[in-house]
């Protein structure tokens, strides 16, 4: 069935760029989508819009469409002609929809599913500890010193009051000295120094244990392995895509060559179009048109004596020849190149599978090593973390007034 002009369907010019095509399709799809348009013909119109966009948005299909459109009588042609050539290419043995290697995809999924072990060190601040009380002699000295402190604070308050009332010079210095004395706690000096030294030592040991933990219980090697493997998989996928594009180019060229050869075998001498007698056949041959392959509307219209009806009949005969084409086996050169690419793909896939298998084994080995190191180092580290928490907590009683 003749299909409408795809450019007219999308309401664009034949020289429109891809951006214009996409914009036109989006606008028309929004206007004609059955969910938004209640018209009974919305579904059919949307189907025509989709068909036009499927051809014009694909560079290869659009080029074939433009060629066939130029050869058509009325600017339209059988809507299956563009895909017919693709079907002919698939007959040559190449599946354009072939998916990625299932083995590679499965191994990538397995590698991504490797469980990440817990490698963070316990938080020392979460340790529950009770501050160690001050020794009895320190508490006794505190009680004895308290009345003196109260007396000195009271005296300092009186001095400051007198200084404010009578502006006594030098009294401020006396009051400040008295306040410093009240704050001085000589009975805590030895205990404070001992506890601060213990806290400093505990913090140092904990920091050293953290560094040791980072060396022994770390997922760094696992993350690096995953990153390197991901890069290798990405590079592999890029190379495979490039080879597939090359294969498509190879098969396009092979199919085009076979079509060209076939059309050239449909000679003008064998053409039985009405109105094309021996004299006009010779005229075509004199103009360099020996077969269906050389038939072109532009050239035919400039041959004297060839009216529009005859030109249309000749182009119709060319389309008939084109539709009767059946792809044959690949040429020897194309077969050799295809075999070489196939062997390369198999070897590359085998290498990728081997790499992923080794990465998986190494990843699970690293997980096992991390879990074993954590189980071995955790009790010692928890003891050091508890010691730090206790040493920090023991500083609290020193601030008791």
C-alpha positions in Angstrom: 0.0 0.0 0.0 1.4 3.4 -0.9 2.5 5.3 2.2 2.1 9.1 2.6 5.1 11.3 2.3 6.9 11.0 5.6 8.1 14.6 5.4 4.5 15.7 4.9 3.4 13.5 7.8 5.8 15.3 10.2 5.1 18.7 8.4 8.7 19.4 7.8 11.0 20.2 4.8 12.9 17.3 3.2 16.2 19.0 4.2 15.2 19.3 7.8 17.9 18.3 10.4 17.6 15.7 13.1 16.8 18.4 15.7 13.8 19.7 13.7 12.6 16.1 13.1 12.6 15.3 16.8 10.9 18.6 17.7 8.2 18.1 15.1 7.6 14.5 16.2 7.3 15.6 19.8 4.8 18.3 19.0 2.7 16.1 16.8 2.9 13.2 19.3 1.6 15.4 22.1 -1.2 16.7 19.9 -2.3 13.4 18.4 -1.7 10.9 21.2 -4.9 8.9 21.8 -4.6 9.7 25.6 -4.9 13.4 24.8 -6.9 13.4 21.5 -10.5 12.1 21.5 -10.6 12.0 17.7 -11.5 8.5 16.3 -8.6 8.8 13.8 -6.0 9.8 16.5 -4.7 6.2 16.8 -4.2 5.8 13.1 -2.6 9.3 12.8 -0.3 8.5 15.7 0.8 5.3 14.0 1.6 7.2 10.8 3.6 9.7 12.8 5.5 6.9 14.6 6.2 5.2 11.2 7.5 8.5 9.7 9.7 9.2 12.7 11.1 5.7 12.8 12.5 6.2 9.3 13.5 9.8 9.3 15.3 9.6 12.6 17.5 6.8 11.4 20.3 8.0 9.2 20.6 4.8 7.1 16.8 4.4 6.7 16.3 8.0 5.8 19.0 7.8 3.1 17.3 4.8 1.5 13.9 6.5 1.9 15.1 9.6 0.1 16.6 7.5 -2.7 13.4 5.5 -3.1 11.2 8.6 -2.7 13.2 10.4 -5.5 12.5 7.4 -7.8 8.8 7.1 -6.9 6.2 8.6 -9.3 4.2 10.6 -6.8 6.6 11.1 -3.8 5.4 7.9 -2.0 6.2 4.3 -2.2 5.5 1.0 -0.5 6.0 1.6 3.2 7.8 -1.8 3.6 10.5 -1.0 1.1 12.9 0.7 3.5 12.7 -2.3 6.0 12.8 -4.7 3.1 16.5 -3.9 2.4 17.3 -4.4 6.1 15.6 -7.8 6.0 17.7 -8.6 3.0 20.9 -7.8 5.0 19.7 -10.1 7.9 19.3 -12.8 5.3 23.1 -12.6 4.9 23.5 -14.0 8.4 23.9 -11.0 10.8 21.5 -10.2 13.6 21.4 -6.5 14.3 19.5 -7.1 17.6 22.1 -9.5 19.0 22.5 -8.7 22.8 25.7 -8.6 24.8 27.4 -11.8 25.8 25.2 -13.4 28.5 28.2 -14.9 30.2 29.9 -11.4 30.5 26.6 -9.9 31.8 26.1 -12.6 34.3 29.7 -12.3 35.7 29.4 -8.5 35.9 26.2 -9.0 37.9 27.9 -11.5 40.2 30.8 -9.1 40.7 28.5 -6.2 41.5 26.7 -8.4 44.1 29.9 -9.1 46.1 29.0 -8.1 49.7 31.0 -5.2 51.1 32.2 -6.3 54.6 32.0 -4.0 57.6 35.4 -2.3 57.8 34.7 0.8 59.9 36.3 0.8 63.4 34.1 1.0 66.5 33.5 4.5 67.7 35.3 5.1 71.0 32.8 7.8 72.0 30.0 5.2 72.0 31.7 3.2 74.7 29.7 3.3 78.0 32.1 4.1 80.9 31.8 5.5 84.4 34.3 8.2 85.5 36.7 7.0 88.2 36.1 9.0 91.5 38.9 11.1 93.0 40.9 9.4 95.7 39.6 9.8 99.3 42.6 12.0 100.3 41.9 14.4 97.4 38.2 14.6 98.4 39.3 15.3 102.0 41.6 18.0 101.0 38.8 19.5 98.8 36.5 19.7 101.9 39.2 21.3 104.0 40.0 23.9 101.4 36.4 24.8 100.7 35.9 27.2 103.7 39.1 29.0 102.8 37.9 29.4 99.2 34.6 30.8 100.4 36.3 33.3 102.7 38.6 34.5 100.0 35.8 34.8 97.5 33.8 36.8 100.0 36.7 39.1 100.7 37.4 39.6 97.0 33.7 40.5 96.5 34.0 43.1 99.3 37.2 44.6 97.8 35.6 44.9 94.4 32.6 46.6 95.9 34.7 49.1 97.8 36.7 49.7 94.6 33.5 50.5 92.7 32.2 52.8 95.5 35.4 54.7 96.4 37.5 54.2 93.2 40.4 52.8 95.3 43.5 52.5 93.1 45.4 49.2 93.4 42.4 47.4 95.0 41.5 45.8 91.7 44.8 44.0 91.6 44.3 42.7 95.1 40.8 41.5 94.3 42.1 39.7 91.1 44.8 38.0 93.1 42.3 36.9 95.7 40.1 35.4 92.9 43.0 33.5 91.5 43.8 32.1 94.9 40.2 31.0 95.3 40.4 29.2 92.0 43.7 27.5 92.9 43.3 23.9 93.9 46.7 22.7 95.1 45.3 19.4 96.3 44.4 18.4 92.6 47.8 19.1 91.0 49.3 15.6 91.3 46.0 13.9 90.4 45.3 16.2 87.5 48.8 15.6 86.1 48.5 11.8 86.4 45.0 11.7 84.8 46.0 14.0 81.9 49.1 11.9 81.2 46.9 8.8 81.2 44.4 10.4 78.8 47.2 11.6 76.5 48.7 8.2 76.4 45.3 6.5 75.7 44.6 8.9 72.9 48.0 8.2 71.3 47.5 4.5 71.5 44.0 4.8 70.0 45.3 6.9 67.1 48.0 4.3 66.4 45.4 1.5 66.6 43.2 3.4 64.0 46.1 3.6 61.6 46.8 -0.1 62.2 43.1 -0.9 61.6 43.1 1.1 58.3 46.0 -1.1 57.1 44.6 -4.4 58.3 40.9 -4.0 58.0 40.2 -2.0 54.9 38.1 -2.4 51.8 40.4 -0.2 49.7 41.8 -3.1 47.7 38.3 -4.4 47.0 37.2 -0.9 45.8 40.3 -0.6 43.6 39.6 -4.1 42.1 36.0 -3.1 41.3 37.1 0.1 39.8 39.7 -1.5 37.6 37.3 -4.3 36.5 34.6 -1.7 35.7 37.0 0.2 33.5 38.0 -3.1 31.7 34.3 -4.0 31.1 33.6 -0.5 29.8 36.5 -0.7 27.4 35.3 -4.2 26.3 31.8 -2.9 25.7 33.1 0.1 23.7 35.2 -2.2 21.5 32.3 -4.6 20.9 30.0 -1.7 19.9 32.7 -0.4 17.5 33.0 -3.9 16.0 29.3 -4.2 15.6 29.1 -0.8 13.9 31.9 -2.0 11.6 30.0 -5.3 10.9 26.9 -3.3 10.1 28.9 -1.2 7.7 30.4 -4.3 6.2 27.0 -5.9 5.6 25.5 -2.7 4.3 28.3 -2.5 1.7 27.9 -6.2 0.8 24.1 -5.9 0.5 24.3 -2.7 -1.5 26.9 -4.4 -3.8 24.6 -7.4 -4.3 21.6 -5.1 -5.1 23.7 -3.2 -7.5 24.9 -6.4 -9.2 21.4 -7.7 -9.4 19.9 -4.5 -10.8 22.7 -4.4 -13.4 21.7 -7.9 -14.4 18.2 -6.6 -15.2 19.2 -5.2 -18.6 17.2 -2.7 -20.7 17.3 -5.3 -23.5 15.1 -7.6 -21.3 12.8 -4.8 -20.3 9.2 -5.4 -21.5 7.7 -2.1 -20.5 4.9 -1.0 -22.8 6.0 1.7 -25.2 9.7 0.8 -24.9 10.5 -0.5 -28.4 13.9 -1.4 -29.8 14.6 2.2 -30.9 13.9 3.6 -27.5 16.0 0.8 -25.9 18.9 1.8 -28.1 18.3 5.4 -27.1 18.6 4.5 -23.4 21.8 2.5 -24.2 23.2 5.5 -26.0 22.6 7.6 -22.9 24.6 5.0 -20.8 21.5 3.4 -19.3 22.1 -0.3 -19.9 20.2 -1.8 -16.9 17.7 -1.0 -14.2 20.5 0.2 -11.9 21.2 3.3 -14.1 17.5 4.3 -14.4 17.1 7.8 -12.8 14.1 10.1 -13.1 16.2 13.2 -13.6 18.1 11.7 -16.5 15.0 10.0 -18.1 13.0 13.3 -18.1 15.8 14.9 -20.2 15.8 12.2 -22.9 13.8 13.5 -26.0 10.7 11.5 -26.7 10.4 10.0 -23.2 7.1 11.2 -21.7 6.0 11.2 -18.2 4.1 7.9 -18.7 7.1 6.0 -20.0 9.4 7.5 -17.3 6.9 6.3 -14.6 6.7 2.9 -16.2 10.5 2.5 -16.3 10.9 3.5 -12.7 8.1 1.1 -11.7 10.0 -1.6 -13.6 13.1 -0.7 -11.6 11.2 -1.0 -8.3 9.8 -4.4 -9.4 13.4 -5.5 -10.0 14.4 -4.2 -6.7 11.6 -6.0 -4.8 12.5 -9.3 -6.5 16.0 -9.1 -5.2 17.1 -11.9 -2.8 20.3 -11.7 -0.9 22.8 -14.5 -1.6 25.7 -15.7 0.4 28.6 -13.4 1.3 31.5 -12.9 -1.1 34.8 -14.6 -0.3 36.4 -11.4 1.0 33.4 -10.5 3.2 33.2 -14.0 4.5 36.9 -14.0 5.4 36.6 -10.7 7.1 33.5 -11.8 8.9 35.3 -15.0 10.1 38.2 -12.9 11.3 35.9 -10.5 13.3 34.0 -13.5 14.7 37.2 -15.1 16.0 38.3 -11.8 17.4 35.0 -11.4 19.2 35.1 -14.9 20.6 38.7 -14.5 21.8 37.9 -11.1 23.4 34.8 -12.5 25.1 36.9 -15.4 26.4 39.4 -12.9 27.8 36.7 -10.8 29.4 35.1 -13.9 30.9 38.4 -15.0 32.3 39.2 -11.6 33.7 35.8 -11.3 35.4 36.1 -14.8 36.8 39.5 -14.0 38.3 38.2 -10.7 39.6 35.3 -12.5 41.3 37.6 -15.0 42.9 39.9 -12.2 44.1 36.9 -10.1 45.3 35.6 -12.9 47.5 39.1 -13.6 48.7 39.5 -9.9 49.7 36.1 -10.0 51.5 37.2 -13.1 53.4 40.5 -11.5 54.3 38.8 -8.3 55.6 36.3 -10.2 57.7 39.1 -12.4 59.2 41.3 -9.4 59.9 38.4 -7.6 61.6 37.5 -10.6 63.7 41.1 -10.9 64.8 41.8 -7.2 65.4 38.4 -6.2 66.9 38.8 -7.4 70.5 42.2 -5.6 70.8 40.9 -2.5 69.2 37.7 -2.4 71.4 40.0 -2.7 74.5 42.1 0.3 73.3 38.9 2.3 72.4 37.5 1.5 75.9 40.7 2.7 77.5 40.5 6.0 75.6 36.9 6.5 76.6 37.7 5.7 80.2 40.7 8.0 80.3 38.7 10.9 78.8 35.8 10.2 81.3 38.3 10.3 84.2 39.0 13.9 83.5 35.4 14.9 84.4 35.8 14.7 88.2 38.7 17.1 88.0 36.3 19.9 87.1 34.1 19.4 90.1 34.0 22.5 92.3 
